[in-house]
Amino acid sequence: MSRELVVLTRERPDLAVLPDLVGGRGLSVGGAYVFDAGDRLLVRVREPILVMVPGEVERLLDTDVEAPVWWTDVRAAADLAEARMVARHCAEQLASRHDGTVWSESSS
């Protein structure tokens, strides 16, 4: 089962930094995908979407965030502890670099 995290940021996240976020961990990046050393897909990061409608984030995630905000999905591709850890790391780094926060089902 996949695990989804949502990064909500004031600035548009730069996904070009993805290789820097996972560097030194024996992982590789192809576009918005992160693979382990065995070439298994671990994480997919979707292109950020600008949410401009007031109340839309609250409606979708049941969390109060003032619009406009950039919404970026980060999804652990498999039910692997490593995939969840890498997805969480990527999400937290994107949030930290772009004035944001990370939402997950467990944080709702």
MIMAR-746444 format. One record per residue: residue in three letters; y negated, x, z of N, C-alpha, C in turn. Coordinates in Angstrom, 1 decimal, m for minus. Atoms other than C-alpha are relative to their C-alpha. Example, Ala and Ser with C-alpha at 12.3 -4.5 7.8 and 13.67 -1.06 7.14 Angstrom:
BEGIN
+------+--------+--------+--------+--------+--------+--------+--------+--------+--------+
! type !   n_yy !   n_xx !   n_zz !  ca_yy !  ca_xx !  ca_zz !   c_yy !   c_xx !   c_zz !
+------+--------+--------+--------+--------+--------+--------+--------+--------+--------+
!  Ala !    1.2 !    0.9 !    0.0 !    4.5 !   12.3 !    7.8 !   m1.2 !    0.9 !    0.0 !
!  Ser !    1.1 !   m0.9 !    0.0 !    1.1 !   13.7 !    7.1 !   m1.1 !   m0.8 !    0.8 !
+------+--------+--------+--------+--------+--------+--------+--------+--------+--------+
end
This chain:
BEGIN
+------+--------+--------+--------+--------+--------+--------+--------+--------+--------+
! type !   n_yy !   n_xx !   n_zz !  ca_yy !  ca_xx !  ca_zz !   c_yy !   c_xx !   c_zz !
+------+--------+--------+--------+--------+--------+--------+--------+--------+--------+
!  Met !    1.2 !    0.8 !    0.0 !    0.0 !    0.0 !    0.0 !   m1.2 !    0.9 !    0.0 !
!  Ser !    1.2 !   m0.8 !    0.1 !   m3.4 !    1.4 !   m0.9 !   m0.9 !   m0.3 !    1.2 !
!  Arg !    1.0 !    0.2 !   m1.0 !   m6.2 !    1.8 !    1.6 !   m1.4 !    0.2 !   m0.5 !
!  Glu !    1.4 !   m0.1 !    0.6 !   m9.8 !    1.1 !    0.7 !   m1.0 !    0.2 !    1.0 !
!  Leu !    1.2 !   m0.3 !   m0.8 !  m12.9 !    2.5 !    2.2 !   m1.2 !   m0.3 !   m0.9 !
!  Val !    1.2 !    0.2 !    0.8 !  m16.4 !    1.5 !    1.1 !   m1.1 !    0.8 !    0.6 !
!  Val !    1.2 !   m0.8 !   m0.4 !  m19.3 !    3.9 !    1.2 !   m1.2 !   m0.7 !   m0.4 !
!  Leu !    1.2 !    0.7 !    0.2 !  m22.6 !    2.2 !    1.6 !   m1.2 !    1.0 !    0.2 !
!  Thr !    1.0 !   m1.0 !   m0.1 !  m25.6 !    4.5 !    0.9 !   m1.3 !   m0.5 !   m0.5 !
!  Arg !    1.3 !    0.3 !    0.5 !  m29.3 !    4.3 !    0.4 !   m0.3 !    0.8 !   m1.3 !
!  Glu !    0.2 !   m0.8 !    1.2 !  m29.2 !    7.0 !   m2.3 !    1.3 !   m0.1 !   m0.9 !
!  Arg !   m1.2 !    0.1 !    0.9 !  m26.9 !    6.9 !   m5.4 !    0.9 !    1.3 !    0.3 !
!  Pro !   m0.9 !   m1.1 !   m0.2 !  m23.9 !    9.1 !   m4.5 !    0.3 !    0.8 !   m1.3 !
!  Asp !   m0.3 !   m0.9 !    1.1 !  m23.3 !   12.1 !   m6.8 !    1.5 !    0.3 !    0.0 !
!  Leu !   m1.4 !   m0.2 !    0.0 !  m19.6 !   12.0 !   m7.6 !    0.4 !    1.4 !   m0.6 !
!  Ala !   m0.3 !   m1.3 !    0.5 !  m19.9 !   15.4 !   m9.3 !    0.3 !    1.0 !    1.1 !
!  Val !   m0.3 !   m0.8 !   m1.2 !  m19.6 !   16.9 !   m5.8 !    1.4 !   m0.1 !    0.5 !
!  Leu !   m1.4 !    0.3 !   m0.5 !  m16.1 !   15.6 !   m5.4 !    0.9 !    1.3 !    0.1 !
!  Pro !   m0.8 !   m1.2 !   m0.1 !  m14.5 !   19.0 !   m6.2 !   m0.4 !    0.8 !    1.2 !
!  Asp !    0.4 !   m0.8 !   m1.2 !  m16.6 !   20.6 !   m3.5 !    0.5 !   m0.7 !    1.3 !
!  Leu !   m0.5 !    0.7 !   m1.2 !  m15.5 !   17.9 !   m1.0 !    1.4 !    0.3 !    0.4 !
!  Val !   m1.5 !   m0.2 !   m0.2 !  m11.8 !   18.7 !   m1.4 !    0.4 !    1.4 !   m0.2 !
!  Gly !   m0.3 !   m1.4 !    0.3 !  m12.1 !   22.4 !   m2.2 !    0.7 !    0.7 !    1.2 !
!  Gly !   m0.7 !   m0.8 !   m1.0 !   m9.8 !   24.8 !   m0.3 !    1.1 !   m0.7 !    0.7 !
!  Arg !   m1.1 !    0.7 !   m0.6 !   m7.2 !   22.2 !    0.5 !    1.2 !   m0.1 !   m0.9 !
!  Gly !   m1.2 !    0.1 !    1.0 !   m4.8 !   22.8 !   m2.4 !    0.0 !   m1.2 !   m0.8 !
!  Leu !    0.0 !    1.2 !    0.8 !   m6.0 !   19.7 !   m4.1 !   m0.8 !    0.3 !   m1.3 !
!  Ser !    0.7 !   m0.1 !    1.2 !   m7.3 !   19.2 !   m7.6 !   m0.7 !   m1.3 !   m0.3 !
!  Val !    0.8 !    1.2 !    0.3 !   m9.9 !   16.8 !   m9.0 !    0.0 !   m0.1 !   m1.6 !
!  Gly !    0.1 !    0.3 !    1.5 !   m9.8 !   15.2 !  m12.5 !   m0.9 !   m1.2 !   m0.1 !
!  Gly !    1.0 !    1.2 !    0.1 !  m12.9 !   13.0 !  m13.0 !   m0.2 !   m0.5 !    1.4 !
!  Ala !    0.1 !    0.6 !   m1.3 !  m12.9 !   10.6 !  m10.0 !    1.3 !   m0.1 !    0.7 !
!  Tyr !   m1.3 !    0.0 !   m0.6 !   m9.3 !   11.3 !   m9.0 !    0.3 !    1.3 !    0.7 !
!  Val !   m0.4 !   m1.1 !   m0.8 !   m7.9 !   13.6 !   m6.4 !    1.5 !    0.1 !    0.0 !
!  Phe !   m1.4 !   m0.2 !    0.1 !   m4.4 !   15.0 !   m6.8 !    0.4 !    1.1 !    1.0 !
!  Asp !   m0.5 !   m1.0 !   m0.9 !   m2.2 !   17.0 !   m4.4 !    0.6 !    1.1 !   m0.8 !
!  Ala !   m0.6 !   m1.2 !    0.7 !   m0.4 !   20.3 !   m5.3 !    1.1 !   m0.4 !   m0.9 !
!  Gly !   m1.1 !    0.5 !    0.8 !    2.5 !   18.3 !   m6.7 !   m0.5 !   m1.0 !   m1.1 !
!  Asp !    0.6 !    0.9 !    1.0 !    0.1 !   16.4 !   m9.0 !    0.2 !   m1.5 !    0.2 !
!  Arg !    0.0 !    1.5 !   m0.3 !    0.5 !   13.1 !   m7.2 !   m1.4 !   m0.4 !    0.3 !
!  Leu !    1.3 !    0.6 !   m0.2 !   m2.5 !   10.9 !   m7.2 !   m0.2 !   m0.4 !    1.5 !
!  Leu !    0.2 !    0.3 !   m1.4 !   m4.0 !   10.7 !   m3.7 !   m1.2 !   m1.0 !    0.2 !
!  Val !    1.2 !    0.8 !   m0.3 !   m7.5 !    9.2 !   m4.0 !   m0.7 !   m0.3 !   m1.4 !
!  Arg !    0.8 !    0.4 !    1.2 !   m9.6 !    7.4 !   m6.6 !   m1.4 !   m0.4 !    0.6 !
!  Val !    1.4 !    0.3 !   m0.4 !  m13.4 !    7.2 !   m6.2 !   m0.6 !   m0.8 !   m1.2 !
!  Arg !    0.5 !    0.8 !    1.1 !  m15.0 !    4.4 !   m8.3 !   m1.5 !    0.3 !   m0.1 !
!  Glu !    1.4 !   m0.2 !    0.2 !  m18.5 !    4.7 !   m9.8 !   m0.8 !   m0.9 !    0.9 !
!  Pro !    0.8 !    0.8 !   m0.9 !  m21.2 !    3.5 !   m7.4 !   m0.7 !   m1.1 !   m0.7 !
!  Ile !    0.7 !    1.2 !    0.5 !  m22.7 !    0.1 !   m7.9 !   m1.2 !   m0.4 !    0.9 !
!  Leu !    1.2 !    0.4 !   m0.8 !  m26.2 !   m0.9 !   m6.8 !    0.1 !   m1.5 !    0.3 !
!  Val !    0.0 !    1.4 !   m0.5 !  m26.1 !   m4.1 !   m4.7 !   m1.5 !   m0.3 !    0.4 !
!  Met !    1.4 !    0.3 !   m0.2 !  m29.6 !   m5.6 !   m4.8 !   m0.2 !   m1.4 !    0.6 !
!  Val !    0.1 !    1.4 !   m0.5 !  m28.8 !   m9.2 !   m3.6 !    0.0 !    0.0 !    1.5 !
!  Pro !    0.0 !    0.0 !   m1.4 !  m29.8 !   m9.7 !    0.0 !    1.1 !   m0.9 !    0.5 !
!  Gly !   m1.1 !    0.7 !   m0.6 !  m26.9 !  m10.8 !    2.2 !    1.4 !    0.2 !   m0.7 !
!  Glu !   m1.3 !   m0.2 !    0.8 !  m24.2 !   m9.8 !   m0.5 !    1.0 !    0.9 !    0.8 !
!  Val !   m0.9 !   m0.9 !   m0.7 !  m22.8 !   m6.9 !    1.5 !    0.6 !   m0.7 !    1.3 !
!  Glu !   m0.5 !    0.7 !   m1.1 !  m22.6 !   m9.1 !    4.6 !    1.0 !   m1.1 !   m0.4 !
!  Arg !   m1.0 !    1.0 !    0.5 !  m20.8 !  m11.8 !    2.6 !    1.3 !    0.6 !   m0.3 !
!  Leu !   m1.2 !   m0.7 !    0.5 !  m18.3 !   m9.4 !    1.2 !    0.8 !    0.7 !    1.1 !
!  Leu !   m0.6 !   m0.9 !   m1.0 !  m17.7 !   m7.1 !    4.2 !   m0.2 !   m0.5 !    1.4 !
!  Asp !    0.3 !    0.5 !   m1.3 !  m18.9 !   m9.2 !    7.1 !   m0.7 !    1.1 !    0.9 !
!  Thr !    0.8 !   m1.0 !   m0.7 !  m21.3 !   m6.4 !    8.1 !   m1.4 !   m0.1 !   m0.5 !
!  Asp !    1.4 !    0.2 !    0.3 !  m25.0 !   m6.5 !    8.1 !   m0.6 !    1.3 !   m0.6 !
!  Val !    0.6 !   m1.2 !    0.7 !  m26.6 !   m4.0 !    5.6 !   m1.1 !   m0.5 !   m0.8 !
!  Glu !    1.2 !    0.5 !    0.7 !  m30.1 !   m4.4 !    4.2 !    0.1 !    0.5 !   m1.5 !
!  Ala !    0.0 !   m0.4 !    1.5 !  m30.2 !   m4.4 !    0.3 !   m1.4 !    0.5 !   m0.3 !
!  Pro !   m1.1 !   m0.4 !    0.9 !  m30.6 !   m2.6 !   m1.9 !    0.8 !    1.1 !    0.6 !
!  Val !   m0.9 !   m1.1 !   m0.5 !  m27.6 !   m0.3 !   m1.2 !    1.0 !    0.3 !   m1.1 !
!  Trp !   m1.0 !   m0.4 !    1.0 !  m25.2 !    1.7 !   m3.3 !    1.4 !   m0.2 !    0.6 !
!  Trp !   m1.4 !    0.3 !   m0.4 !  m21.5 !    0.6 !   m3.0 !    0.9 !    0.8 !   m0.8 !
!  Thr !   m1.0 !   m0.9 !    0.7 !  m18.8 !    3.1 !   m3.7 !    1.4 !   m0.2 !    0.6 !
!  Asp !   m1.3 !    0.2 !   m0.5 !  m15.1 !    2.3 !   m3.4 !    0.7 !    1.4 !    0.0 !
!  Val !   m0.9 !   m1.1 !   m0.1 !  m12.8 !    5.1 !   m2.2 !    1.3 !   m0.5 !    0.4 !
!  Arg !   m1.3 !    0.6 !   m0.2 !   m9.2 !    4.2 !   m2.4 !    1.1 !    1.1 !    0.1 !
!  Ala !   m1.2 !   m0.8 !   m0.1 !   m6.2 !    6.1 !   m1.0 !    1.1 !   m0.6 !   m0.9 !
!  Ala !   m0.8 !    0.5 !    1.0 !   m3.7 !    5.7 !   m3.8 !    1.5 !   m0.3 !    0.5 !
!  Ala !   m1.3 !    0.2 !   m0.4 !   m0.5 !    5.7 !   m1.8 !    0.0 !   m0.1 !    1.5 !
!  Asp !   m0.1 !    0.1 !   m1.4 !    0.7 !    5.1 !    1.7 !    0.5 !    1.3 !    0.6 !
!  Leu !   m0.3 !   m1.3 !   m0.4 !    0.7 !    8.7 !    2.5 !   m1.1 !    0.4 !    1.0 !
!  Ala !    1.0 !   m0.4 !   m1.0 !   m1.0 !   10.2 !    5.6 !   m1.0 !    0.9 !   m0.6 !
!  Glu !    0.9 !   m0.9 !    0.7 !   m2.5 !   12.9 !    3.4 !   m1.0 !   m0.7 !   m0.8 !
!  Ala !    0.9 !    0.8 !    0.9 !   m4.0 !   10.4 !    1.0 !   m1.1 !   m0.7 !    0.9 !
!  Arg !    1.0 !    0.7 !   m0.8 !   m5.6 !    8.4 !    3.8 !   m1.0 !    1.0 !    0.6 !
!  Met !    0.9 !   m1.0 !   m0.6 !   m7.0 !   11.6 !    5.4 !   m1.0 !    0.5 !   m1.0 !
!  Val !    0.8 !   m0.5 !    1.0 !   m8.4 !   12.9 !    2.1 !   m1.1 !   m1.1 !   m0.4 !
!  Ala !    0.9 !    1.1 !    0.3 !   m9.9 !    9.5 !    1.3 !   m1.1 !   m0.2 !    1.1 !
!  Arg !    1.0 !    0.1 !   m1.1 !  m11.6 !    9.3 !    4.7 !   m1.0 !    1.2 !    0.0 !
!  His !    0.9 !   m1.1 !    0.0 !  m12.9 !   12.8 !    4.4 !   m1.0 !   m0.1 !   m1.2 !
!  Cys !    0.9 !    0.2 !    1.2 !  m14.4 !   12.1 !    0.9 !   m1.0 !   m1.1 !    0.3 !
!  Ala !    0.9 !    1.0 !   m0.3 !  m15.9 !    8.9 !    2.1 !   m1.1 !    0.4 !    1.0 !
!  Glu !    1.0 !   m0.4 !   m1.0 !  m17.5 !   10.4 !    5.2 !   m1.0 !    1.0 !   m0.5 !
!  Gln !    0.9 !   m1.0 !    0.6 !  m18.9 !   13.3 !    3.2 !   m1.0 !   m0.6 !   m0.9 !
!  Leu !    0.9 !    0.7 !    0.9 !  m20.4 !   11.1 !    0.6 !   m1.1 !   m0.8 !    0.8 !
!  Ala !    1.0 !    0.7 !   m0.8 !  m22.0 !    8.9 !    3.3 !   m0.9 !    1.0 !    0.7 !
!  Ser !    0.8 !   m1.0 !   m0.7 !  m23.3 !   12.0 !    5.2 !   m1.0 !    0.6 !   m1.0 !
!  Arg !    0.9 !   m0.6 !    1.0 !  m24.8 !   13.5 !    2.0 !   m1.0 !   m0.9 !   m0.6 !
!  His !    0.8 !    1.0 !    0.7 !  m26.4 !   10.3 !    0.8 !   m0.5 !   m1.1 !    0.9 !
!  Asp !    0.7 !    0.9 !   m0.9 !  m27.8 !    8.6 !    3.9 !    0.8 !   m1.4 !    0.1 !
!  Gly !   m0.8 !    1.2 !    0.0 !  m25.0 !    6.1 !    4.4 !    1.0 !   m0.2 !    1.1 !
!  Thr !   m1.0 !    0.3 !   m1.0 !  m22.1 !    4.7 !    6.3 !    1.3 !   m0.3 !   m0.7 !
!  Val !   m1.3 !    0.3 !    0.5 !  m18.4 !    4.1 !    5.8 !    0.6 !   m1.3 !    0.6 !
!  Trp !   m0.6 !    1.2 !   m0.5 !  m16.8 !    0.7 !    6.1 !    1.5 !    0.0 !   m0.4 !
!  Ser !   m1.5 !    0.2 !    0.2 !  m13.0 !    0.0 !    6.4 !    0.4 !   m1.2 !    0.7 !
!  Glu !   m0.5 !    1.2 !   m0.7 !  m11.0 !   m2.9 !    7.4 !    0.1 !    0.1 !    1.5 !
!  Ser !   m0.1 !   m0.2 !   m1.5 !  m10.4 !   m1.4 !   10.8 !   m1.4 !    0.1 !    0.7 !
!  Ser !    1.4 !    0.0 !   m0.6 !  m14.2 !   m1.1 !   11.3 !   m0.7 !   m1.3 !   m0.1 !
!  Ser !    0.6 !    1.3 !    0.1 !  m14.9 !   m4.7 !   10.5 !    0.1 !   m0.8 !    1.2 !
+------+--------+--------+--------+--------+--------+--------+--------+--------+--------+
end
